[in-house]
Amino acid sequence: MKQSARPDDGRLIALFLDMMTVDRAAAPSTLKNYGRDLERFSAFIRRRKEKLLTAGADDIAAFLAMLESEGLSSSTAALKCSALRQFFAFLYAEDYRADNPAAAIDRPKTRRPLPKILSEDEAARLVEAAGGAGAKAMRLRAMVELLYGSGLRVSELVSLPLSSVDGAREAILVRGKGGKERLAPVGAAARRALANYLAVRDDFLPTEDGGKKPSRFLFPSRGKTGHVTAARFAQLIKELAAEAGIAAERVSPHVLRHAFATHLLSGGANLRAVQTMLGHADITTTEIYTHVAQDRLKDLVFTRHPLAKKGRKAG
């Protein structure tokens, strides 16, 4: 534990926020929220004659209990708890404290509804339904492959610049919320679909004086935005769902993003890696998919395991 320099509470919070900025590229809104929550916690423990270097698990529990008494939603309380857990983990890792009092604190249980997802078979059927030979079908196939295979937000997908892709890249640079950039994976199937689409992309360029007008967008259109809109793509996805034999109300661009995360976790992907690919500022947002994956695994055990099948026959 560092004895030569024992920064005060304000300095410790500043050091933590610097780490979040440099090492984790946290969004400005996340930094603002974390800073506010930590300053409030610091003020709370000062009234209990403690500092951030001496506060214990009981102080953290009392603070969270106070938040609960104020009527905060469970999801908001969970975010504030996450700020404290990450902060004390930082103090411990950087040797400012010899212990991590937040490690013993459970996150508040949230009542956040589980996201709607598609099964792996349904997602595959949806992709295959976009298998036509025309230019519009090729564009739709490329968009669906990217959305499901890369976990993009629909706003990120439709506004992708042409410069972000070529036929050989296994990742694309995406500008997400708050201007934060990340690399998103592009699998072999998506690369093939993109290559097929790029061969016919000129069909969608706006015209000017009888000729084709260049566009910086990967998916250009003649509308005001200059690219396919999120609303139009959502409409195309629902039409595609009907062709794939899936209820249209169960399918949206965001549902495909949910499916990307859940299917990765079901396959054994690391939670932190999925967080990075999705562009989530806080890992608690990503953790919701672990619950969906666990529910699907339980269902598989109870319905597909040989002993479960034997039990049904015996009944």
Secondary structure as GFF3:
##gff-version 3
##sequence-region A 1 315
A	DSSP	alpha_helix	9	22	.	.	.	ID=ss1
A	DSSP	alpha_helix	28	46	.	.	.	ID=ss2
A	DSSP	alpha_helix	57	69	.	.	.	ID=ss3
A	DSSP	alpha_helix	74	93	.	.	.	ID=ss4
A	DSSP	three_ten_helix	101	104	.	.	.	ID=ss5
A	DSSP	alpha_helix	120	129	.	.	.	ID=ss6
A	DSSP	alpha_helix	135	150	.	.	.	ID=ss7
A	DSSP	alpha_helix	154	158	.	.	.	ID=ss8
A	DSSP	three_ten_helix	162	164	.	.	.	ID=ss9
A	DSSP	beta_strand	171	175	.	.	.	ID=ss10
A	DSSP	three_ten_helix	177	179	.	.	.	ID=ss11
A	DSSP	beta_strand	181	185	.	.	.	ID=ss12
A	DSSP	alpha_helix	188	198	.	.	.	ID=ss13
A	DSSP	three_ten_helix	201	204	.	.	.	ID=ss14
A	DSSP	beta_strand	207	208	.	.	.	ID=ss15
A	DSSP	beta_strand	211	212	.	.	.	ID=ss16
A	DSSP	alpha_helix	230	243	.	.	.	ID=ss17
A	DSSP	three_ten_helix	248	250	.	.	.	ID=ss18
A	DSSP	alpha_helix	253	266	.	.	.	ID=ss19
A	DSSP	alpha_helix	271	278	.	.	.	ID=ss20
A	DSSP	alpha_helix	283	304	.	.	.	ID=ss21
A	DSSP	alpha_helix	306	314	.	.	.	ID=ss22
###
